[in-house]
Amino acid sequence: MTRICLLSDTHGCLDAKIIKHLEWADEVWHAGDIGTISLLEQLEKAKPTRAVFGNIDGHQIRAVCPENQIFYCEKVKVLIRHIGGYPRRYNATTRQLLDEHQPKLYICGHSHILKVQNDLQKKLLHMNPGAAGRSGFHQMRTLLRFTIDEDRIENLEVAELGRRSAS
């Protein structure tokens, strides 16, 4: 069993509320808009980390993070990218990647909207953890925690990190 802490849209914010959830995890996955190379380095120092770059990420992050991550966690094929859409509203690049790679789990960020939804047509689970950072229009900062056991995605939890505007 692998315990995953899923983040997106930190925009340079890595506070004690996020770190508490990292302690629980075996791996950290970040769906882009990391914000600073130092934040990425802190994540990598804490736990094995898989990350993609987002639209606000500069050349330092883009030099070490790809646009797409496609990999297996146990027996679950995973696709992570920052901008991609959601079931029935994927952008063209995402549709092509989903059709080509046929992941069981598709993860994106960008919208700052927490969403977990089955895509029955593509036979996958879509996750967007919302935004863990303080930049953006969202009101509540969120991340997702879940486990992967063999070919099962289980024990999904939404962690609320507090209001975006709170100090």
Rosetta constraint file for C-alpha pairs under 8 A:
AtomPair CA 1 CA 74 HARMONIC 7.89 0.50
AtomPair CA 1 CA 147 HARMONIC 6.55 0.50
AtomPair CA 1 CA 148 HARMONIC 5.64 0.50
AtomPair CA 1 CA 149 HARMONIC 4.33 0.50
AtomPair CA 1 CA 150 HARMONIC 6.91 0.50
AtomPair CA 2 CA 25 HARMONIC 7.91 0.50
AtomPair CA 2 CA 26 HARMONIC 6.07 0.50
AtomPair CA 2 CA 27 HARMONIC 7.46 0.50
AtomPair CA 2 CA 73 HARMONIC 7.76 0.50
AtomPair CA 2 CA 74 HARMONIC 7.74 0.50
AtomPair CA 2 CA 147 HARMONIC 5.46 0.50
AtomPair CA 2 CA 148 HARMONIC 5.21 0.50
AtomPair CA 2 CA 149 HARMONIC 6.44 0.50
AtomPair CA 3 CA 24 HARMONIC 7.43 0.50
AtomPair CA 3 CA 25 HARMONIC 4.88 0.50
AtomPair CA 3 CA 26 HARMONIC 5.02 0.50
AtomPair CA 3 CA 27 HARMONIC 6.46 0.50
AtomPair CA 3 CA 145 HARMONIC 7.37 0.50
AtomPair CA 3 CA 146 HARMONIC 5.97 0.50
AtomPair CA 3 CA 147 HARMONIC 4.47 0.50
AtomPair CA 3 CA 148 HARMONIC 6.61 0.50
AtomPair CA 4 CA 25 HARMONIC 5.32 0.50
AtomPair CA 4 CA 26 HARMONIC 6.14 0.50
AtomPair CA 4 CA 27 HARMONIC 5.16 0.50
AtomPair CA 4 CA 28 HARMONIC 5.82 0.50
AtomPair CA 4 CA 29 HARMONIC 7.03 0.50
AtomPair CA 4 CA 145 HARMONIC 5.67 0.50
AtomPair CA 4 CA 146 HARMONIC 5.42 0.50
AtomPair CA 4 CA 147 HARMONIC 5.85 0.50
AtomPair CA 4 CA 148 HARMONIC 7.66 0.50
AtomPair CA 5 CA 21 HARMONIC 6.85 0.50
AtomPair CA 5 CA 22 HARMONIC 6.32 0.50
AtomPair CA 5 CA 24 HARMONIC 7.95 0.50
AtomPair CA 5 CA 25 HARMONIC 5.65 0.50
AtomPair CA 5 CA 26 HARMONIC 7.94 0.50
AtomPair CA 5 CA 27 HARMONIC 6.46 0.50
AtomPair CA 5 CA 28 HARMONIC 4.91 0.50
AtomPair CA 5 CA 29 HARMONIC 6.28 0.50
AtomPair CA 5 CA 143 HARMONIC 7.31 0.50
AtomPair CA 5 CA 144 HARMONIC 6.01 0.50
AtomPair CA 5 CA 145 HARMONIC 4.71 0.50
AtomPair CA 5 CA 146 HARMONIC 6.89 0.50
AtomPair CA 6 CA 28 HARMONIC 6.02 0.50
AtomPair CA 6 CA 29 HARMONIC 4.89 0.50
AtomPair CA 6 CA 30 HARMONIC 5.93 0.50
AtomPair CA 6 CA 31 HARMONIC 7.63 0.50
AtomPair CA 6 CA 129 HARMONIC 6.45 0.50
AtomPair CA 6 CA 143 HARMONIC 5.87 0.50
AtomPair CA 6 CA 144 HARMONIC 5.06 0.50
AtomPair CA 6 CA 145 HARMONIC 6.14 0.50
AtomPair CA 7 CA 28 HARMONIC 7.55 0.50
AtomPair CA 7 CA 29 HARMONIC 6.20 0.50
AtomPair CA 7 CA 30 HARMONIC 4.71 0.50
AtomPair CA 7 CA 31 HARMONIC 6.24 0.50
AtomPair CA 7 CA 129 HARMONIC 6.00 0.50
AtomPair CA 7 CA 130 HARMONIC 7.73 0.50
AtomPair CA 7 CA 131 HARMONIC 7.23 0.50
AtomPair CA 7 CA 132 HARMONIC 6.39 0.50
AtomPair CA 7 CA 142 HARMONIC 7.95 0.50
AtomPair CA 7 CA 143 HARMONIC 5.25 0.50
AtomPair CA 7 CA 144 HARMONIC 6.85 0.50
AtomPair CA 8 CA 30 HARMONIC 5.29 0.50
AtomPair CA 8 CA 31 HARMONIC 4.68 0.50
AtomPair CA 8 CA 32 HARMONIC 5.54 0.50
AtomPair CA 8 CA 33 HARMONIC 6.59 0.50
AtomPair CA 8 CA 34 HARMONIC 7.13 0.50
AtomPair CA 8 CA 108 HARMONIC 7.92 0.50
AtomPair CA 8 CA 109 HARMONIC 5.46 0.50
AtomPair CA 8 CA 110 HARMONIC 7.46 0.50
AtomPair CA 8 CA 112 HARMONIC 7.99 0.50
AtomPair CA 8 CA 128 HARMONIC 7.80 0.50
AtomPair CA 8 CA 129 HARMONIC 6.24 0.50
AtomPair CA 8 CA 130 HARMONIC 6.45 0.50
AtomPair CA 8 CA 131 HARMONIC 5.41 0.50
AtomPair CA 8 CA 132 HARMONIC 6.16 0.50
AtomPair CA 8 CA 143 HARMONIC 7.42 0.50
AtomPair CA 9 CA 31 HARMONIC 7.27 0.50
AtomPair CA 9 CA 32 HARMONIC 5.97 0.50
AtomPair CA 9 CA 33 HARMONIC 4.61 0.50
AtomPair CA 9 CA 34 HARMONIC 5.97 0.50
AtomPair CA 9 CA 35 HARMONIC 7.81 0.50
AtomPair CA 9 CA 109 HARMONIC 6.70 0.50
AtomPair CA 9 CA 110 HARMONIC 6.58 0.50
AtomPair CA 9 CA 112 HARMONIC 6.99 0.50
AtomPair CA 9 CA 130 HARMONIC 7.40 0.50
AtomPair CA 9 CA 131 HARMONIC 4.78 0.50
AtomPair CA 9 CA 132 HARMONIC 5.92 0.50
AtomPair CA 9 CA 133 HARMONIC 5.87 0.50
AtomPair CA 10 CA 14 HARMONIC 6.97 0.50
AtomPair CA 10 CA 33 HARMONIC 6.32 0.50
AtomPair CA 10 CA 34 HARMONIC 5.32 0.50
AtomPair CA 10 CA 35 HARMONIC 6.55 0.50
AtomPair CA 10 CA 131 HARMONIC 6.29 0.50
AtomPair CA 10 CA 132 HARMONIC 4.90 0.50
AtomPair CA 10 CA 133 HARMONIC 3.84 0.50
AtomPair CA 10 CA 134 HARMONIC 7.25 0.50
AtomPair CA 10 CA 135 HARMONIC 7.91 0.50
AtomPair CA 11 CA 33 HARMONIC 5.63 0.50
AtomPair CA 11 CA 34 HARMONIC 5.22 0.50
AtomPair CA 11 CA 35 HARMONIC 4.07 0.50
AtomPair CA 11 CA 36 HARMONIC 7.31 0.50
AtomPair CA 11 CA 56 HARMONIC 7.97 0.50
AtomPair CA 11 CA 133 HARMONIC 5.51 0.50
AtomPair CA 11 CA 134 HARMONIC 7.24 0.50
AtomPair CA 11 CA 135 HARMONIC 6.41 0.50
AtomPair CA 12 CA 34 HARMONIC 6.01 0.50
AtomPair CA 12 CA 35 HARMONIC 4.21 0.50
AtomPair CA 12 CA 36 HARMONIC 5.25 0.50
AtomPair CA 12 CA 39 HARMONIC 6.14 0.50
AtomPair CA 12 CA 133 HARMONIC 7.03 0.50
AtomPair CA 13 CA 35 HARMONIC 7.77 0.50
AtomPair CA 13 CA 39 HARMONIC 7.52 0.50
AtomPair CA 13 CA 132 HARMONIC 7.52 0.50
AtomPair CA 13 CA 133 HARMONIC 5.12 0.50
AtomPair CA 13 CA 134 HARMONIC 6.82 0.50
AtomPair CA 14 CA 18 HARMONIC 6.18 0.50
AtomPair CA 14 CA 19 HARMONIC 7.11 0.50
AtomPair CA 14 CA 39 HARMONIC 6.63 0.50
AtomPair CA 14 CA 133 HARMONIC 7.53 0.50
AtomPair CA 15 CA 19 HARMONIC 6.32 0.50
AtomPair CA 16 CA 20 HARMONIC 6.09 0.50
AtomPair CA 17 CA 21 HARMONIC 7.06 0.50
AtomPair CA 17 CA 161 HARMONIC 5.98 0.50
AtomPair CA 18 CA 22 HARMONIC 6.53 0.50
AtomPair CA 18 CA 132 HARMONIC 7.71 0.50
AtomPair CA 18 CA 161 HARMONIC 7.13 0.50
AtomPair CA 19 CA 23 HARMONIC 6.48 0.50
AtomPair CA 20 CA 24 HARMONIC 7.25 0.50
AtomPair CA 21 CA 25 HARMONIC 6.81 0.50
AtomPair CA 21 CA 145 HARMONIC 8.00 0.50
AtomPair CA 22 CA 28 HARMONIC 7.01 0.50
AtomPair CA 22 CA 46 HARMONIC 7.31 0.50
AtomPair CA 22 CA 47 HARMONIC 7.34 0.50
AtomPair CA 23 CA 46 HARMONIC 7.85 0.50
AtomPair CA 25 CA 47 HARMONIC 7.65 0.50
AtomPair CA 25 CA 145 HARMONIC 7.96 0.50
AtomPair CA 26 CA 47 HARMONIC 6.60 0.50
AtomPair CA 26 CA 48 HARMONIC 7.25 0.50
AtomPair CA 27 CA 47 HARMONIC 5.63 0.50
AtomPair CA 27 CA 48 HARMONIC 5.07 0.50
AtomPair CA 27 CA 49 HARMONIC 5.85 0.50
AtomPair CA 27 CA 50 HARMONIC 7.84 0.50
AtomPair CA 28 CA 43 HARMONIC 7.33 0.50
AtomPair CA 28 CA 47 HARMONIC 6.32 0.50
AtomPair CA 28 CA 48 HARMONIC 6.25 0.50
AtomPair CA 28 CA 49 HARMONIC 4.71 0.50
AtomPair CA 28 CA 50 HARMONIC 6.40 0.50
AtomPair CA 29 CA 49 HARMONIC 5.69 0.50
AtomPair CA 29 CA 50 HARMONIC 4.81 0.50
AtomPair CA 29 CA 51 HARMONIC 5.70 0.50
AtomPair CA 30 CA 34 HARMONIC 7.43 0.50
AtomPair CA 30 CA 49 HARMONIC 7.54 0.50
AtomPair CA 30 CA 50 HARMONIC 6.29 0.50
AtomPair CA 30 CA 51 HARMONIC 4.53 0.50
AtomPair CA 30 CA 52 HARMONIC 6.57 0.50
AtomPair CA 31 CA 51 HARMONIC 5.99 0.50
AtomPair CA 31 CA 52 HARMONIC 5.64 0.50
AtomPair CA 31 CA 53 HARMONIC 7.38 0.50
AtomPair CA 31 CA 54 HARMONIC 7.45 0.50
AtomPair CA 31 CA 80 HARMONIC 6.32 0.50
AtomPair CA 31 CA 81 HARMONIC 6.05 0.50
AtomPair CA 31 CA 82 HARMONIC 5.25 0.50
AtomPair CA 31 CA 107 HARMONIC 6.97 0.50
AtomPair CA 31 CA 108 HARMONIC 5.56 0.50
AtomPair CA 31 CA 109 HARMONIC 5.31 0.50
AtomPair CA 32 CA 51 HARMONIC 6.58 0.50
AtomPair CA 32 CA 52 HARMONIC 5.08 0.50
AtomPair CA 32 CA 53 HARMONIC 4.63 0.50
AtomPair CA 32 CA 54 HARMONIC 4.11 0.50
AtomPair CA 32 CA 55 HARMONIC 7.67 0.50
AtomPair CA 32 CA 57 HARMONIC 7.72 0.50
AtomPair CA 32 CA 81 HARMONIC 7.27 0.50
AtomPair CA 32 CA 82 HARMONIC 5.08 0.50
AtomPair CA 32 CA 108 HARMONIC 7.96 0.50
AtomPair CA 32 CA 109 HARMONIC 6.47 0.50
AtomPair CA 32 CA 110 HARMONIC 7.35 0.50
AtomPair CA 33 CA 53 HARMONIC 6.19 0.50
AtomPair CA 33 CA 54 HARMONIC 4.20 0.50
AtomPair CA 33 CA 55 HARMONIC 6.31 0.50
AtomPair CA 33 CA 56 HARMONIC 5.53 0.50
AtomPair CA 33 CA 57 HARMONIC 5.64 0.50
AtomPair CA 33 CA 82 HARMONIC 7.58 0.50
AtomPair CA 33 CA 110 HARMONIC 7.36 0.50
AtomPair CA 34 CA 39 HARMONIC 7.08 0.50
AtomPair CA 34 CA 40 HARMONIC 6.86 0.50
AtomPair CA 34 CA 53 HARMONIC 7.02 0.50
AtomPair CA 34 CA 54 HARMONIC 6.99 0.50
AtomPair CA 34 CA 56 HARMONIC 7.93 0.50
AtomPair CA 34 CA 57 HARMONIC 6.45 0.50
AtomPair CA 34 CA 61 HARMONIC 7.97 0.50
AtomPair CA 35 CA 39 HARMONIC 7.30 0.50
AtomPair CA 35 CA 56 HARMONIC 6.75 0.50
AtomPair CA 35 CA 57 HARMONIC 5.63 0.50
AtomPair CA 35 CA 58 HARMONIC 7.92 0.50
AtomPair CA 36 CA 40 HARMONIC 6.74 0.50
AtomPair CA 36 CA 57 HARMONIC 7.37 0.50
AtomPair CA 36 CA 61 HARMONIC 7.31 0.50
AtomPair CA 37 CA 41 HARMONIC 6.20 0.50
AtomPair CA 37 CA 60 HARMONIC 6.42 0.50
AtomPair CA 37 CA 61 HARMONIC 5.78 0.50
AtomPair CA 38 CA 42 HARMONIC 6.15 0.50
AtomPair CA 39 CA 43 HARMONIC 6.32 0.50
AtomPair CA 40 CA 44 HARMONIC 6.21 0.50
AtomPair CA 40 CA 61 HARMONIC 7.98 0.50
AtomPair CA 41 CA 45 HARMONIC 6.05 0.50
AtomPair CA 42 CA 46 HARMONIC 6.22 0.50
AtomPair CA 43 CA 47 HARMONIC 6.16 0.50
AtomPair CA 43 CA 48 HARMONIC 7.74 0.50
AtomPair CA 43 CA 49 HARMONIC 6.52 0.50
AtomPair CA 44 CA 48 HARMONIC 5.63 0.50
AtomPair CA 44 CA 49 HARMONIC 5.33 0.50
AtomPair CA 50 CA 69 HARMONIC 7.63 0.50
AtomPair CA 51 CA 65 HARMONIC 5.95 0.50
AtomPair CA 51 CA 66 HARMONIC 7.53 0.50
AtomPair CA 51 CA 69 HARMONIC 7.39 0.50
AtomPair CA 52 CA 65 HARMONIC 5.01 0.50
AtomPair CA 52 CA 66 HARMONIC 5.17 0.50
AtomPair CA 52 CA 67 HARMONIC 5.25 0.50
AtomPair CA 52 CA 68 HARMONIC 5.99 0.50
AtomPair CA 52 CA 69 HARMONIC 6.63 0.50
AtomPair CA 52 CA 80 HARMONIC 7.11 0.50
AtomPair CA 52 CA 81 HARMONIC 6.12 0.50
AtomPair CA 52 CA 82 HARMONIC 6.69 0.50
AtomPair CA 53 CA 57 HARMONIC 5.94 0.50
AtomPair CA 53 CA 61 HARMONIC 6.45 0.50
AtomPair CA 53 CA 62 HARMONIC 5.75 0.50
AtomPair CA 53 CA 65 HARMONIC 5.56 0.50
AtomPair CA 53 CA 66 HARMONIC 6.15 0.50
AtomPair CA 53 CA 67 HARMONIC 5.58 0.50
AtomPair CA 53 CA 81 HARMONIC 7.88 0.50
AtomPair CA 53 CA 82 HARMONIC 6.82 0.50
AtomPair CA 54 CA 67 HARMONIC 7.57 0.50
AtomPair CA 54 CA 82 HARMONIC 5.35 0.50
AtomPair CA 54 CA 83 HARMONIC 7.47 0.50
AtomPair CA 54 CA 110 HARMONIC 7.46 0.50
AtomPair CA 55 CA 82 HARMONIC 7.74 0.50
AtomPair CA 57 CA 61 HARMONIC 6.04 0.50
AtomPair CA 57 CA 62 HARMONIC 6.76 0.50
AtomPair CA 58 CA 62 HARMONIC 6.21 0.50
AtomPair CA 59 CA 63 HARMONIC 5.89 0.50
AtomPair CA 60 CA 64 HARMONIC 6.97 0.50
AtomPair CA 61 CA 65 HARMONIC 5.83 0.50
AtomPair CA 62 CA 66 HARMONIC 6.50 0.50
AtomPair CA 62 CA 67 HARMONIC 7.90 0.50
AtomPair CA 67 CA 81 HARMONIC 6.06 0.50
AtomPair CA 67 CA 82 HARMONIC 7.38 0.50
AtomPair CA 68 CA 79 HARMONIC 7.00 0.50
AtomPair CA 68 CA 80 HARMONIC 5.66 0.50
AtomPair CA 68 CA 81 HARMONIC 4.79 0.50
AtomPair CA 68 CA 82 HARMONIC 7.87 0.50
AtomPair CA 69 CA 78 HARMONIC 7.65 0.50
AtomPair CA 69 CA 79 HARMONIC 5.65 0.50
AtomPair CA 69 CA 80 HARMONIC 5.06 0.50
AtomPair CA 69 CA 81 HARMONIC 6.66 0.50
AtomPair CA 70 CA 77 HARMONIC 7.30 0.50
AtomPair CA 70 CA 78 HARMONIC 5.61 0.50
AtomPair CA 70 CA 79 HARMONIC 4.62 0.50
AtomPair CA 70 CA 80 HARMONIC 6.60 0.50
AtomPair CA 71 CA 77 HARMONIC 5.78 0.50
AtomPair CA 71 CA 78 HARMONIC 5.42 0.50
AtomPair CA 71 CA 79 HARMONIC 6.86 0.50
AtomPair CA 72 CA 76 HARMONIC 5.38 0.50
AtomPair CA 72 CA 77 HARMONIC 4.41 0.50
AtomPair CA 72 CA 78 HARMONIC 5.88 0.50
AtomPair CA 73 CA 77 HARMONIC 6.52 0.50
AtomPair CA 73 CA 78 HARMONIC 7.15 0.50
AtomPair CA 73 CA 148 HARMONIC 7.21 0.50
AtomPair CA 74 CA 148 HARMONIC 7.07 0.50
AtomPair CA 74 CA 149 HARMONIC 6.97 0.50
AtomPair CA 74 CA 150 HARMONIC 5.31 0.50
AtomPair CA 74 CA 151 HARMONIC 6.86 0.50
AtomPair CA 75 CA 150 HARMONIC 5.17 0.50
AtomPair CA 75 CA 151 HARMONIC 4.72 0.50
AtomPair CA 76 CA 103 HARMONIC 7.51 0.50
AtomPair CA 76 CA 104 HARMONIC 6.02 0.50
AtomPair CA 76 CA 105 HARMONIC 7.12 0.50
AtomPair CA 76 CA 148 HARMONIC 7.56 0.50
AtomPair CA 76 CA 150 HARMONIC 7.20 0.50
AtomPair CA 76 CA 151 HARMONIC 5.21 0.50
AtomPair CA 76 CA 152 HARMONIC 7.32 0.50
AtomPair CA 77 CA 102 HARMONIC 7.80 0.50
AtomPair CA 77 CA 103 HARMONIC 4.74 0.50
AtomPair CA 77 CA 104 HARMONIC 5.41 0.50
AtomPair CA 77 CA 105 HARMONIC 6.41 0.50
AtomPair CA 78 CA 103 HARMONIC 5.24 0.50
AtomPair CA 78 CA 104 HARMONIC 6.23 0.50
AtomPair CA 78 CA 105 HARMONIC 4.84 0.50
AtomPair CA 78 CA 106 HARMONIC 5.91 0.50
AtomPair CA 78 CA 107 HARMONIC 7.65 0.50
AtomPair CA 79 CA 98 HARMONIC 7.91 0.50
AtomPair CA 79 CA 103 HARMONIC 6.10 0.50
AtomPair CA 79 CA 105 HARMONIC 6.41 0.50
AtomPair CA 79 CA 106 HARMONIC 4.89 0.50
AtomPair CA 79 CA 107 HARMONIC 6.18 0.50
AtomPair CA 80 CA 106 HARMONIC 6.02 0.50
AtomPair CA 80 CA 107 HARMONIC 4.69 0.50
AtomPair CA 80 CA 108 HARMONIC 5.79 0.50
AtomPair CA 81 CA 107 HARMONIC 6.52 0.50
AtomPair CA 81 CA 108 HARMONIC 5.14 0.50
AtomPair CA 81 CA 109 HARMONIC 7.39 0.50
AtomPair CA 82 CA 107 HARMONIC 7.95 0.50
AtomPair CA 82 CA 108 HARMONIC 4.82 0.50
AtomPair CA 82 CA 109 HARMONIC 4.90 0.50
AtomPair CA 82 CA 110 HARMONIC 5.80 0.50
AtomPair CA 83 CA 108 HARMONIC 6.10 0.50
AtomPair CA 83 CA 109 HARMONIC 6.26 0.50
AtomPair CA 83 CA 110 HARMONIC 5.66 0.50
AtomPair CA 84 CA 90 HARMONIC 5.57 0.50
AtomPair CA 84 CA 91 HARMONIC 5.49 0.50
AtomPair CA 84 CA 93 HARMONIC 7.55 0.50
AtomPair CA 84 CA 94 HARMONIC 5.37 0.50
AtomPair CA 84 CA 108 HARMONIC 6.27 0.50
AtomPair CA 84 CA 109 HARMONIC 8.00 0.50
AtomPair CA 85 CA 89 HARMONIC 5.54 0.50
AtomPair CA 85 CA 90 HARMONIC 4.27 0.50
AtomPair CA 85 CA 91 HARMONIC 5.94 0.50
AtomPair CA 85 CA 94 HARMONIC 7.69 0.50
AtomPair CA 85 CA 108 HARMONIC 7.49 0.50
AtomPair CA 86 CA 90 HARMONIC 5.25 0.50
AtomPair CA 86 CA 126 HARMONIC 6.96 0.50
AtomPair CA 87 CA 117 HARMONIC 7.68 0.50
AtomPair CA 87 CA 118 HARMONIC 7.85 0.50
AtomPair CA 87 CA 119 HARMONIC 5.60 0.50
AtomPair CA 87 CA 126 HARMONIC 7.47 0.50
AtomPair CA 90 CA 94 HARMONIC 5.91 0.50
AtomPair CA 90 CA 95 HARMONIC 5.80 0.50
AtomPair CA 91 CA 95 HARMONIC 6.20 0.50
AtomPair CA 92 CA 96 HARMONIC 6.23 0.50
AtomPair CA 93 CA 97 HARMONIC 6.26 0.50
AtomPair CA 94 CA 98 HARMONIC 6.01 0.50
AtomPair CA 95 CA 99 HARMONIC 6.09 0.50
AtomPair CA 96 CA 100 HARMONIC 6.04 0.50
AtomPair CA 97 CA 101 HARMONIC 5.86 0.50
AtomPair CA 97 CA 102 HARMONIC 7.69 0.50
AtomPair CA 98 CA 102 HARMONIC 5.09 0.50
AtomPair CA 98 CA 103 HARMONIC 6.54 0.50
AtomPair CA 98 CA 122 HARMONIC 7.75 0.50
AtomPair CA 99 CA 122 HARMONIC 7.91 0.50
AtomPair CA 102 CA 122 HARMONIC 7.57 0.50
AtomPair CA 103 CA 124 HARMONIC 6.59 0.50
AtomPair CA 104 CA 123 HARMONIC 6.79 0.50
AtomPair CA 104 CA 124 HARMONIC 4.47 0.50
AtomPair CA 104 CA 125 HARMONIC 6.22 0.50
AtomPair CA 105 CA 124 HARMONIC 5.47 0.50
AtomPair CA 105 CA 125 HARMONIC 4.89 0.50
AtomPair CA 105 CA 126 HARMONIC 6.05 0.50
AtomPair CA 105 CA 127 HARMONIC 7.59 0.50
AtomPair CA 106 CA 124 HARMONIC 6.84 0.50
AtomPair CA 106 CA 125 HARMONIC 6.14 0.50
AtomPair CA 106 CA 126 HARMONIC 4.84 0.50
AtomPair CA 106 CA 127 HARMONIC 6.34 0.50
AtomPair CA 107 CA 126 HARMONIC 5.81 0.50
AtomPair CA 107 CA 127 HARMONIC 4.84 0.50
AtomPair CA 107 CA 128 HARMONIC 5.83 0.50
AtomPair CA 108 CA 126 HARMONIC 7.99 0.50
AtomPair CA 108 CA 127 HARMONIC 6.60 0.50
AtomPair CA 108 CA 128 HARMONIC 5.25 0.50
AtomPair CA 108 CA 129 HARMONIC 7.95 0.50
AtomPair CA 109 CA 128 HARMONIC 5.32 0.50
AtomPair CA 109 CA 129 HARMONIC 6.79 0.50
AtomPair CA 109 CA 130 HARMONIC 6.60 0.50
AtomPair CA 109 CA 131 HARMONIC 7.65 0.50
AtomPair CA 110 CA 130 HARMONIC 7.98 0.50
AtomPair CA 111 CA 130 HARMONIC 7.11 0.50
AtomPair CA 112 CA 129 HARMONIC 7.80 0.50
AtomPair CA 112 CA 130 HARMONIC 4.34 0.50
AtomPair CA 112 CA 131 HARMONIC 4.70 0.50
AtomPair CA 112 CA 136 HARMONIC 7.40 0.50
AtomPair CA 112 CA 137 HARMONIC 7.65 0.50
AtomPair CA 112 CA 138 HARMONIC 6.12 0.50
AtomPair CA 113 CA 128 HARMONIC 6.96 0.50
AtomPair CA 113 CA 129 HARMONIC 7.36 0.50
AtomPair CA 113 CA 130 HARMONIC 4.52 0.50
AtomPair CA 113 CA 131 HARMONIC 7.09 0.50
AtomPair CA 113 CA 138 HARMONIC 7.23 0.50
AtomPair CA 114 CA 127 HARMONIC 7.85 0.50
AtomPair CA 114 CA 128 HARMONIC 5.38 0.50
AtomPair CA 114 CA 129 HARMONIC 4.96 0.50
AtomPair CA 114 CA 130 HARMONIC 3.89 0.50
AtomPair CA 114 CA 131 HARMONIC 7.52 0.50
AtomPair CA 114 CA 142 HARMONIC 7.34 0.50
AtomPair CA 115 CA 126 HARMONIC 7.71 0.50
AtomPair CA 115 CA 127 HARMONIC 5.82 0.50
AtomPair CA 115 CA 128 HARMONIC 5.05 0.50
AtomPair CA 115 CA 129 HARMONIC 6.62 0.50
AtomPair CA 115 CA 130 HARMONIC 7.11 0.50
AtomPair CA 116 CA 125 HARMONIC 7.27 0.50
AtomPair CA 116 CA 126 HARMONIC 5.60 0.50
AtomPair CA 116 CA 127 HARMONIC 4.52 0.50
AtomPair CA 116 CA 128 HARMONIC 6.32 0.50
AtomPair CA 116 CA 129 HARMONIC 7.96 0.50
AtomPair CA 117 CA 125 HARMONIC 5.98 0.50
AtomPair CA 117 CA 126 HARMONIC 5.18 0.50
AtomPair CA 117 CA 127 HARMONIC 6.63 0.50
AtomPair CA 118 CA 123 HARMONIC 7.47 0.50
AtomPair CA 118 CA 124 HARMONIC 6.06 0.50
AtomPair CA 118 CA 125 HARMONIC 4.57 0.50
AtomPair CA 118 CA 126 HARMONIC 5.98 0.50
AtomPair CA 119 CA 123 HARMONIC 5.64 0.50
AtomPair CA 119 CA 124 HARMONIC 5.32 0.50
AtomPair CA 119 CA 125 HARMONIC 6.00 0.50
AtomPair CA 119 CA 126 HARMONIC 6.80 0.50
AtomPair CA 120 CA 124 HARMONIC 6.79 0.50
AtomPair CA 129 CA 142 HARMONIC 6.40 0.50
AtomPair CA 129 CA 143 HARMONIC 4.91 0.50
AtomPair CA 129 CA 144 HARMONIC 5.41 0.50
AtomPair CA 130 CA 141 HARMONIC 7.19 0.50
AtomPair CA 130 CA 142 HARMONIC 5.64 0.50
AtomPair CA 130 CA 143 HARMONIC 6.44 0.50
AtomPair CA 131 CA 138 HARMONIC 7.30 0.50
AtomPair CA 131 CA 141 HARMONIC 5.51 0.50
AtomPair CA 131 CA 142 HARMONIC 5.63 0.50
AtomPair CA 131 CA 143 HARMONIC 6.97 0.50
AtomPair CA 132 CA 141 HARMONIC 4.72 0.50
AtomPair CA 132 CA 142 HARMONIC 5.05 0.50
AtomPair CA 132 CA 143 HARMONIC 6.01 0.50
AtomPair CA 132 CA 161 HARMONIC 7.22 0.50
AtomPair CA 133 CA 141 HARMONIC 6.39 0.50
AtomPair CA 133 CA 164 HARMONIC 7.15 0.50
AtomPair CA 134 CA 141 HARMONIC 7.22 0.50
AtomPair CA 134 CA 164 HARMONIC 4.77 0.50
AtomPair CA 134 CA 165 HARMONIC 6.67 0.50
AtomPair CA 135 CA 164 HARMONIC 7.44 0.50
AtomPair CA 138 CA 164 HARMONIC 6.90 0.50
AtomPair CA 139 CA 163 HARMONIC 5.60 0.50
AtomPair CA 139 CA 164 HARMONIC 5.40 0.50
AtomPair CA 139 CA 165 HARMONIC 7.54 0.50
AtomPair CA 140 CA 160 HARMONIC 6.71 0.50
AtomPair CA 140 CA 161 HARMONIC 7.06 0.50
AtomPair CA 140 CA 162 HARMONIC 5.75 0.50
AtomPair CA 140 CA 163 HARMONIC 4.47 0.50
AtomPair CA 140 CA 164 HARMONIC 5.58 0.50
AtomPair CA 141 CA 160 HARMONIC 5.89 0.50
AtomPair CA 141 CA 161 HARMONIC 5.06 0.50
AtomPair CA 141 CA 162 HARMONIC 5.64 0.50
AtomPair CA 141 CA 163 HARMONIC 5.89 0.50
AtomPair CA 141 CA 164 HARMONIC 5.67 0.50
AtomPair CA 142 CA 158 HARMONIC 6.86 0.50
AtomPair CA 142 CA 159 HARMONIC 5.57 0.50
AtomPair CA 142 CA 160 HARMONIC 4.66 0.50
AtomPair CA 142 CA 161 HARMONIC 5.57 0.50
AtomPair CA 142 CA 162 HARMONIC 7.84 0.50
AtomPair CA 143 CA 158 HARMONIC 6.11 0.50
AtomPair CA 143 CA 159 HARMONIC 5.36 0.50
AtomPair CA 143 CA 160 HARMONIC 6.85 0.50
AtomPair CA 143 CA 161 HARMONIC 7.71 0.50
AtomPair CA 144 CA 156 HARMONIC 7.04 0.50
AtomPair CA 144 CA 157 HARMONIC 5.77 0.50
AtomPair CA 144 CA 158 HARMONIC 4.83 0.50
AtomPair CA 144 CA 159 HARMONIC 5.97 0.50
AtomPair CA 145 CA 155 HARMONIC 7.71 0.50
AtomPair CA 145 CA 156 HARMONIC 5.72 0.50
AtomPair CA 145 CA 157 HARMONIC 5.12 0.50
AtomPair CA 145 CA 158 HARMONIC 6.48 0.50
AtomPair CA 145 CA 159 HARMONIC 7.25 0.50
AtomPair CA 146 CA 153 HARMONIC 7.04 0.50
AtomPair CA 146 CA 154 HARMONIC 5.93 0.50
AtomPair CA 146 CA 155 HARMONIC 5.13 0.50
AtomPair CA 146 CA 156 HARMONIC 4.29 0.50
AtomPair CA 146 CA 157 HARMONIC 6.21 0.50
AtomPair CA 147 CA 153 HARMONIC 5.86 0.50
AtomPair CA 147 CA 154 HARMONIC 5.19 0.50
AtomPair CA 147 CA 155 HARMONIC 5.88 0.50
AtomPair CA 147 CA 156 HARMONIC 7.07 0.50
AtomPair CA 148 CA 152 HARMONIC 5.57 0.50
AtomPair CA 148 CA 153 HARMONIC 4.66 0.50
AtomPair CA 148 CA 154 HARMONIC 6.15 0.50
AtomPair CA 149 CA 153 HARMONIC 6.61 0.50
AtomPair CA 149 CA 154 HARMONIC 7.41 0.50
AtomPair CA 162 CA 166 HARMONIC 7.01 0.50
